Amino acid sequence: MKEKTYLKWYNKVGYGSGDIAGNVVYAFLSSFVMIYLTNTIGLSAGIVGTLIAVSKLFDGFTDIFFGAMIDKTHSRLGKARPWMLYGYIGCAVTLAAIFAVPTSWGTTAQYTWFFIAYTLLNGVFYTANNIAYSALTSLVTKNSKERVQMGSYRFIFAFGTSLLIQSVTIGFVGACGGGAKAWRTVAIVYAVIGLAVNTISALSVKELPEEELNEGEDRKAEEEKYGLAEAFGLLISNKFYLMICGVYILQQLYGAMINSGIYYMTYVLKNENLYGVFSWAFNIPLIVALIFTPALVGKWKGMYKLNLRGYILAVIGRALVVFAGYIGSVPLMLAFTALAALGQGPWQGDMNAVIASCSEYTFLTKGKRVDGTMYSCTSLGVKLGGGLGTAVAGWLLEFSKFDGKLAVQPESCINMLHVMYLWLPLLINVIIMLVLSRMNVEDTNAKIREEKGIIG
């Protein structure tokens, strides 16, 4: 039976554009905050890493909190869109604040300023916005193909924005005169762009009425009533949620190590402008893969085989990057980076659809619909993985005796940069591949539906 369609092409494109807003925050922050703080403000990479790690203790539970709040929200705009709209206002303000550390203040005050702004951005505003944005995948359509398409559009915009941010930011800062004032100006420009695009994205789709979302699912359409403790219990009892959280966190750790490439290009390859070139090699194949993901999902009758085979290719690609790095061939490093990225693309494109299937698994096994809470894994992964990754990068740099004031780093630092940029991404990809080999949620749901005689 052919699935009912809910969205026009412009709804999908409009929704996907929301990741422009998300990545003028995330790509800018993850790629450049550490080098801004160490090389421009003059702060310690190790202390900054520790502050980021401590920040995670403050916002560790806000993901489930905001997910549960979205599930309980009833408004004219729906459940998720109000949180997406208003959360981004705080994102814009705190992003500008992070890159506006007062240069005239003492170091203790500078660390405090950064810690407060960073914690507010990650623990409150980005969490509310990102979970709501991700949850819309389940709330605006019930069509599985449309959910995959939404994910593909979303991540095409995400990686396109990351590519642009990583390619132009260094030059943009230089064009603004360099130094702390230039970083602040660039941050404000990005924040304003993000605020405008986020608003357009939120208004480009309309959430389905709850009675339509619940239609045909053999349950009474009633408001779910559960507290944070029960929400947490529902999540950890879902093995696929735990797998997705693990993969999402690992992906962000991977991204943090790749973003340490700004140091690798500067001090190992002796050309900071190569960071933008490698961004092209990484992001363009991802975008190409995302374009073909919906068709490949249909060809292979689901997402499991596609995701697993993709990450097998990603592992091979990163192993070859290690080889090319040690023989000192930049062209080969670029080529194999592209190969690895091509393999990672399908999971990026259908990840939201997998999460929707994961949410369906909770309904089928527990009888509760917790879409907003389920999508907490997206924000949880970004915050824990990205934050921990940035913190680890800072600790490793500090341990290797990195000094932002030196034009030439000690041999211990150069060796560490090889570990961070070459070996750790390979190891992370291997672990992700092993987890994805166990994540066949689609077949599991189909078997449960067949056992219960549920149609649709």
SEDRENDREN-925970 format. One record per residue (C-alpha): residue number from 1; residue in three letters; x, y, z. Coordinates in pm, whole numbers. Layout:
BEGIN
SITE     i    aa        x        y        z
SITE   NUM   ALA        X        Y        Z
...
END
This chain:
BEGIN
SITE     i    aa        x        y        z
SITE     1   MET        0        0        0
SITE     2   LYS      137      338     -104
SITE     3   GLU      210      573      184
SITE     4   LYS       21      902      206
SITE     5   THR      234     1208      126
SITE     6   TYR      222     1520      339
SITE     7   LEU      486     1761      209
SITE     8   LYS      560     1965     -102
SITE     9   TRP      917     2009     -224
SITE    10   TYR      933     2360      -78
SITE    11   ASN      834     2231      266
SITE    12   LYS     1127     1988      259
SITE    13   VAL     1371     2251      134
SITE    14   GLY     1241     2506      384
SITE    15   TYR     1277     2260      668
SITE    16   GLY     1625     2158      557
SITE    17   SER     1740     2520      547
SITE    18   GLY     1709     2524      926
SITE    19   ASP     2048     2354      943
SITE    20   ILE     2202     2667      794
SITE    21   ALA     2101     2830     1121
SITE    22   GLY     2221     2536     1327
SITE    23   ASN     2561     2528     1162
SITE    24   VAL     2644     2895     1171
SITE    25   VAL     2644     2816     1542
SITE    26   TYR     2784     2464     1551
SITE    27   ALA     3036     2471     1265
SITE    28   PHE     3170     2810     1368
SITE    29   LEU     3194     2715     1734
SITE    30   SER     3341     2367     1689
SITE    31   SER     3590     2469     1422
SITE    32   PHE     3722     2796     1561
SITE    33   VAL     3646     2852     1930
SITE    34   MET     3959     2677     2053
SITE    35   ILE     4200     2854     1818
SITE    36   TYR     4025     3188     1891
SITE    37   LEU     4069     3139     2265
SITE    38   THR     4428     3009     2249
SITE    39   ASN     4581     3217     1970
SITE    40   THR     4382     3544     1995
SITE    41   ILE     4273     3576     2358
SITE    42   GLY     4576     3385     2490
SITE    43   LEU     4397     3137     2714
SITE    44   SER     4522     2790     2802
SITE    45   ALA     4395     2507     2581
SITE    46   GLY     4390     2274     2882
SITE    47   ILE     4188     2508     3103
SITE    48   VAL     3943     2582     2821
SITE    49   GLY     3901     2207     2767
SITE    50   THR     3835     2156     3137
SITE    51   LEU     3574     2434     3144
SITE    52   ILE     3397     2277     2848
SITE    53   ALA     3397     1938     3022
SITE    54   VAL     3260     2090     3345
SITE    55   SER     2993     2266     3142
SITE    56   LYS     2863     1926     3036
SITE    57   LEU     2784     1849     3402
SITE    58   PHE     2550     2148     3411
SITE    59   ASP     2362     2072     3091
SITE    60   GLY     2370     1692     3094
SITE    61   PHE     2002     1656     3182
SITE    62   THR     1857     1946     2985
SITE    63   ASP     1819     1730     2674
SITE    64   ILE     1562     1500     2829
SITE    65   PHE     1400     1798     3004
SITE    66   PHE     1346     1995     2683
SITE    67   GLY     1243     1681     2495
SITE    68   ALA      975     1613     2756
SITE    69   MET      865     1977     2748
SITE    70   ILE      820     1958     2371
SITE    71   ASP      608     1645     2408
SITE    72   LYS      386     1828     2658
SITE    73   THR      355     2153     2459
SITE    74   HIS       24     2242     2293
SITE    75   SER       16     2572     2106
SITE    76   ARG     -109     2734     1789
SITE    77   LEU      230     2664     1631
SITE    78   GLY      234     2304     1753
SITE    79   LYS      467     2121     1989
SITE    80   ALA      814     2182     1850
SITE    81   ARG      806     2500     1645
SITE    82   PRO      772     2744     1940
SITE    83   TRP     1085     2598     2100
SITE    84   MET     1269     2610     1768
SITE    85   LEU     1177     2974     1710
SITE    86   TYR     1241     3121     2051
SITE    87   GLY     1538     2903     2142
SITE    88   TYR     1740     3047     1856
SITE    89   ILE     1719     3401     1988
SITE    90   GLY     1929     3288     2282
SITE    91   CYS     2161     3097     2046
SITE    92   ALA     2234     3413     1851
SITE    93   VAL     2307     3622     2161
SITE    94   THR     2531     3365     2332
SITE    95   LEU     2722     3282     2012
SITE    96   ALA     2818     3648     1980
SITE    97   ALA     2909     3656     2350
SITE    98   ILE     3145     3356     2323
SITE    99   PHE     3347     3536     2058
SITE   100   ALA     3338     3864     2248
SITE   101   VAL     3556     3776     2548
SITE   102   PRO     3673     4118     2684
SITE   103   THR     4043     4152     2609
SITE   104   SER     4093     4412     2884
SITE   105   TRP     3977     4178     3162
SITE   106   GLY     4197     3951     3369
SITE   107   THR     4228     3586     3271
SITE   108   THR     3999     3462     3551
SITE   109   ALA     3723     3695     3437
SITE   110   GLN     3779     3588     3075
SITE   111   TYR     3747     3221     3164
SITE   112   THR     3429     3300     3361
SITE   113   TRP     3278     3497     3072
SITE   114   PHE     3346     3211     2829
SITE   115   PHE     3215     2945     3067
SITE   116   ILE     2883     3122     3132
SITE   117   ALA     2821     3204     2766
SITE   118   TYR     2921     2855     2649
SITE   119   THR     2704     2682     2909
SITE   120   LEU     2398     2895     2828
SITE   121   LEU     2439     2831     2456
SITE   122   ASN     2482     2455     2483
SITE   123   GLY     2277     2373     2792
SITE   124   VAL     1973     2589     2726
SITE   125   PHE     1924     2763     2393
SITE   126   TYR     2088     2525     2144
SITE   127   THR     1931     2230     2324
SITE   128   ALA     1577     2370     2298
SITE   129   ASN     1623     2474     1936
SITE   130   ASN     1796     2159     1810
SITE   131   ILE     1570     1902     1974
SITE   132   ALA     1263     2087     1847
SITE   133   TYR     1406     2112     1497
SITE   134   SER     1491     1741     1488
SITE   135   ALA     1154     1638     1634
SITE   136   LEU      973     1809     1345
SITE   137   THR     1075     1511     1130
SITE   138   SER      819     1303     1318
SITE   139   LEU      561     1578     1364
SITE   140   VAL      508     1711     1010
SITE   141   THR      481     1378      823
SITE   142   LYS      416     1010      886
SITE   143   ASN      567      910      553
SITE   144   SER      899      725      598
SITE   145   LYS     1032      831      256
SITE   146   GLU      954     1195      328
SITE   147   ARG     1139     1165      658
SITE   148   VAL     1447     1038      477
SITE   149   GLN     1415     1319      223
SITE   150   MET     1385     1575      503
SITE   151   GLY     1701     1437      659
SITE   152   SER     1884     1452      327
SITE   153   TYR     1779     1811      260
SITE   154   ARG     1868     1900      616
SITE   155   PHE     2219     1764      605
SITE   156   ILE     2288     1895      254
SITE   157   PHE     2232     2240      404
SITE   158   ALA     2426     2143      715
SITE   159   PHE     2738     2030      533
SITE   160   GLY     2709     2306      276
SITE   161   THR     2705     2559      558
SITE   162   SER     2992     2386      737
SITE   163   LEU     3190     2395      413
SITE   164   LEU     3125     2766      371
SITE   165   ILE     3201     2852      735
SITE   166   GLN     3522     2650      739
SITE   167   SER     3631     2789      401
SITE   168   VAL     3570     3161      450
SITE   169   THR     3602     3231      823
SITE   170   ILE     3979     3273      843
SITE   171   GLY     3969     3508      543
SITE   172   PHE     3660     3686      680
SITE   173   VAL     3835     3750     1011
SITE   174   GLY     4137     3881      825
SITE   175   ALA     3921     4107      607
SITE   176   CYS     3768     4251      924
SITE   177   GLY     4112     4351     1046
SITE   178   GLY     4210     4045     1250
SITE   179   GLY     4224     4017     1627
SITE   180   ALA     3951     3993     1889
SITE   181   LYS     3733     4269     1740
SITE   182   ALA     3724     4092     1404
SITE   183   TRP     3619     3761     1562
SITE   184   ARG     3337     3941     1744
SITE   185   THR     3219     4104     1421
SITE   186   VAL     3217     3774     1234
SITE   187   ALA     3023     3607     1517
SITE   188   ILE     2756     3878     1511
SITE   189   VAL     2717     3848     1134
SITE   190   TYR     2676     3470     1158
SITE   191   ALA     2428     3504     1447
SITE   192   VAL     2206     3745     1252
SITE   193   ILE     2208     3521      943
SITE   194   GLY     2120     3221     1157
SITE   195   LEU     1832     3400     1329
SITE   196   ALA     1675     3497      997
SITE   197   VAL     1709     3150      839
SITE   198   ASN     1585     2970     1151
SITE   199   THR     1266     3178     1146
SITE   200   ILE     1204     3099      780
SITE   201   SER     1262     2727      839
SITE   202   ALA     1024     2706     1135
SITE   203   LEU      746     2876      939
SITE   204   SER      797     2666      624
SITE   205   VAL      631     2354      769
SITE   206   LYS      318     2288      969
SITE   207   GLU      285     2021     1236
SITE   208   LEU       14     1760     1189
SITE   209   PRO     -279     1758     1434
SITE   210   GLU     -221     1509     1715
SITE   211   GLU     -526     1308     1616
SITE   212   GLU     -378     1259     1269
SITE   213   LEU      -38     1163     1409
SITE   214   ASN     -206      897     1622
SITE   215   GLU     -444      775     1351
SITE   216   GLY     -417      406     1265
SITE   217   GLU     -185      324     1551
SITE   218   ASP     -434      132     1761
SITE   219   ARG     -420      372     2052
SITE   220   LYS     -630      644     2207
SITE   221   ALA     -519      992     2118
SITE   222   GLU     -456     1127     2461
SITE   223   GLU     -199     1351     2621
SITE   224   GLU       99     1158     2743
SITE   225   LYS      157     1217     3111
SITE   226   TYR      496     1121     3242
SITE   227   GLY      766     1286     3444
SITE   228   LEU     1134     1319     3375
SITE   229   ALA     1211      997     3561
SITE   230   GLU      969      795     3348
SITE   231   ALA     1092      969     3031
SITE   232   PHE     1446      871     3121
SITE   233   GLY     1331      516     3186
SITE   234   LEU     1158      497     2847
SITE   235   LEU     1475      609     2675
SITE   236   ILE     1725      379     2844
SITE   237   SER     1493       81     2797
SITE   238   ASN     1516      136     2421
SITE   239   LYS     1835      -33     2303
SITE   240   PHE     1822      145     1969
SITE   241   TYR     1808      485     2139
SITE   242   LEU     2122      397     2332
SITE   243   MET     2292      288     2009
SITE   244   ILE     2193      608     1831
SITE   245   CYS     2313      819     2123
SITE   246   GLY     2643      635     2115
SITE   247   VAL     2685      683     1741
SITE   248   TYR     2583     1048     1759
SITE   249   ILE     2834     1116     2037
SITE   250   LEU     3106      934     1845
SITE   251   GLN     3025     1134     1532
SITE   252   GLN     3071     1459     1721
SITE   253   LEU     3397     1333     1871
SITE   254   TYR     3504     1251     1517
SITE   255   GLY     3408     1601     1405
SITE   256   ALA     3605     1757     1690
SITE   257   MET     3915     1564     1589
SITE   258   ILE     3868     1664     1225
SITE   259   ASN     3826     2026     1337
SITE   260   SER     4163     2001     1510
SITE   261   GLY     4281     2001     1151
SITE   262   ILE     4317     2379     1179
SITE   263   TYR     4615     2306     1405
SITE   264   TYR     4735     2018     1183
SITE   265   MET     4732     2237      873
SITE   266   THR     4903     2526     1052
SITE   267   TYR     5181     2340     1230
SITE   268   VAL     5226     2010     1041
SITE   269   LEU     5143     2100      681
SITE   270   LYS     5259     2459      736
SITE   271   ASN     4961     2614      558
SITE   272   GLU     4649     2714      754
SITE   273   ASN     4462     2780      428
SITE   274   LEU     4461     2404      359
SITE   275   TYR     4192     2376      628
SITE   276   GLY     3942     2520      381
SITE   277   VAL     4064     2286      106
SITE   278   PHE     4017     1982      329
SITE   279   SER     3671     2113      418
SITE   280   TRP     3582     2089       50
SITE   281   ALA     3720     1735       32
SITE   282   PHE     3511     1639      335
SITE   283   ASN     3183     1821      273
SITE   284   ILE     3130     1793     -103
SITE   285   PRO     3126     1407     -103
SITE   286   LEU     2890     1417      196
SITE   287   ILE     2652     1639        2
SITE   288   VAL     2674     1412     -304
SITE   289   ALA     2598     1108      -89
SITE   290   LEU     2303     1286       71
SITE   291   ILE     2152     1360     -271
SITE   292   PHE     2144      990     -355
SITE   293   THR     2052      859       -8
SITE   294   PRO     1670      855      -55
SITE   295   ALA     1705      655     -380
SITE   296   LEU     1954      414     -222
SITE   297   VAL     1724      357       76
SITE   298   GLY     1452      255     -167
SITE   299   LYS     1687       35     -373
SITE   300   TRP     1816     -150      -70
SITE   301   LYS     1471     -161       92
SITE   302   GLY     1566       20      410
SITE   303   MET     1841      207      588
SITE   304   TYR     2031      -67      770
SITE   305   LYS     2235     -212      482
SITE   306   LEU     2305      131      335
SITE   307   ASN     2435      274      662
SITE   308   LEU     2653      -26      743
SITE   309   ARG     2805      -52      396
SITE   310   GLY     2865      322      397
SITE   311   TYR     3066      305      717
SITE   312   ILE     3270       12      593
SITE   313   LEU     3376      244      311
SITE   314   ALA     3440      523      564
SITE   315   VAL     3675      301      764
SITE   316   ILE     3870      209      452
SITE   317   GLY     3892      575      354
SITE   318   ARG     4025      692      692
SITE   319   ALA     4279      409      703
SITE   320   LEU     4412      535      371
SITE   321   VAL     4421      892      505
SITE   322   VAL     4655      769      779
SITE   323   PHE     4878      609      518
SITE   324   ALA     4881      924      302
SITE   325   GLY     4950     1143      604
SITE   326   TYR     5262      952      699
SITE   327   ILE     5402      958      345
SITE   328   GLY     5330     1331      335
SITE   329   SER     5103     1335       27
SITE   330   VAL     4841     1610       55
SITE   331   PRO     4666     1513     -273
SITE   332   LEU     4622     1154     -150
SITE   333   MET     4502     1277      189
SITE   334   LEU     4240     1487       12
SITE   335   ALA     4129     1199     -211
SITE   336   PHE     4095      951       75
SITE   337   THR     3923     1210      295
SITE   338   ALA     3664     1240       19
SITE   339   LEU     3626      860        2
SITE   340   ALA     3564      836      377
SITE   341   ALA     3314     1121      367
SITE   342   LEU     3125      954       82
SITE   343   GLY     3074      651      305
SITE   344   GLN     2956      861      600
SITE   345   GLY     2694     1045      395
SITE   346   PRO     2403      796      396
SITE   347   TRP     2388      777      778
SITE   348   GLN     2381     1156      796
SITE   349   GLY     2092     1166      552
SITE   350   ASP     1868      901      705
SITE   351   MET     1963      943     1071
SITE   352   ASN     1648     1138     1161
SITE   353   ALA     1436      871      994
SITE   354   VAL     1616      606     1200
SITE   355   ILE     1539      805     1515
SITE   356   ALA     1173      820     1408
SITE   357   SER     1181      439     1377
SITE   358   CYS     1346      426     1718
SITE   359   SER     1059      633     1860
SITE   360   GLU      815      395     1694
SITE   361   TYR      990      106     1870
SITE   362   THR      917      270     2206
SITE   363   PHE      549      306     2111
SITE   364   LEU      525      -54     1992
SITE   365   THR      693     -193     2304
SITE   366   LYS      579       56     2573
SITE   367   GLY      263      212     2429
SITE   368   LYS      384      569     2468
SITE   369   ARG      466      828     2203
SITE   370   VAL      771     1029     2305
SITE   371   ASP      892     1188     1982
SITE   372   GLY     1035     1505     2136
SITE   373   THR     1208     1314     2415
SITE   374   MET     1344     1061     2168
SITE   375   TYR     1506     1335     1961
SITE   376   SER     1697     1447     2268
SITE   377   CYS     1972     1219     2135
SITE   378   THR     2049     1479     1867
SITE   379   SER     2121     1758     2113
SITE   380   LEU     2274     1515     2363
SITE   381   GLY     2511     1389     2095
SITE   382   VAL     2612     1736     1980
SITE   383   LYS     2668     1861     2333
SITE   384   LEU     2839     1560     2486
SITE   385   GLY     3026     1450     2177
SITE   386   GLY     3114     1795     2045
SITE   387   GLY     3186     1939     2387
SITE   388   LEU     3384     1639     2505
SITE   389   GLY     3569     1630     2174
SITE   390   THR     3667     1996     2202
SITE   391   ALA     3768     1939     2564
SITE   392   VAL     3978     1634     2474
SITE   393   ALA     4142     1832     2195
SITE   394   GLY     4233     2102     2446
SITE   395   TRP     4370     1851     2696
SITE   396   LEU     4575     1672     2432
SITE   397   LEU     4719     1999     2306
SITE   398   GLU     4808     2103     2660
SITE   399   PHE     4959     1762     2735
SITE   400   SER     5172     1785     2420
SITE   401   LYS     5309     2125     2533
SITE   402   PHE     5130     2328     2264
SITE   403   ASP     5195     2703     2290
SITE   404   GLY     4981     2937     2080
SITE   405   LYS     5253     3203     2094
SITE   406   LEU     5505     2983     1910
SITE   407   ALA     5528     2976     1531
SITE   408   VAL     5694     2632     1548
SITE   409   GLN     5557     2376     1793
SITE   410   PRO     5767     2117     1982
SITE   411   GLU     5801     1765     1842
SITE   412   SER     5571     1632     2115
SITE   413   CYS     5292     1855     1983
SITE   414   ILE     5351     1755     1621
SITE   415   ASN     5325     1387     1718
SITE   416   MET     5004     1454     1907
SITE   417   LEU     4852     1633     1608
SITE   418   HIS     4914     1318     1402
SITE   419   VAL     4726     1116     1665
SITE   420   MET     4439     1365     1680
SITE   421   TYR     4391     1417     1308
SITE   422   LEU     4488     1076     1168
SITE   423   TRP     4450      793     1419
SITE   424   LEU     4157      896     1640
SITE   425   PRO     3915      956     1346
SITE   426   LEU     3999      608     1214
SITE   427   LEU     3937      445     1552
SITE   428   ILE     3606      629     1594
SITE   429   ASN     3485      519     1250
SITE   430   VAL     3564      156     1333
SITE   431   ILE     3354      175     1652
SITE   432   ILE     3063      343     1468
SITE   433   MET     3071       69     1203
SITE   434   LEU     3045     -199     1472
SITE   435   VAL     2749      -25     1640
SITE   436   LEU     2565       22     1309
SITE   437   SER     2601     -350     1242
SITE   438   ARG     2359     -402     1535
SITE   439   MET     2111     -123     1456
SITE   440   ASN     1842     -292     1246
SITE   441   VAL     1545     -115     1404
SITE   442   GLU     1332     -127     1087
SITE   443   ASP     1316     -506     1074
SITE   444   THR     1257     -521     1449
SITE   445   ASN      958     -286     1421
SITE   446   ALA      819     -481     1126
SITE   447   LYS      833     -806     1321
SITE   448   ILE      660     -650     1623
SITE   449   ARG      386     -504     1401
SITE   450   GLU      334     -841     1237
SITE   451   GLU      309    -1012     1575
SITE   452   LYS       54     -757     1696
SITE   453   GLY     -138     -747     1368
SITE   454   ILE      -82     -372     1327
SITE   455   ILE     -120     -237      972
SITE   456   GLY       63       72      844
END
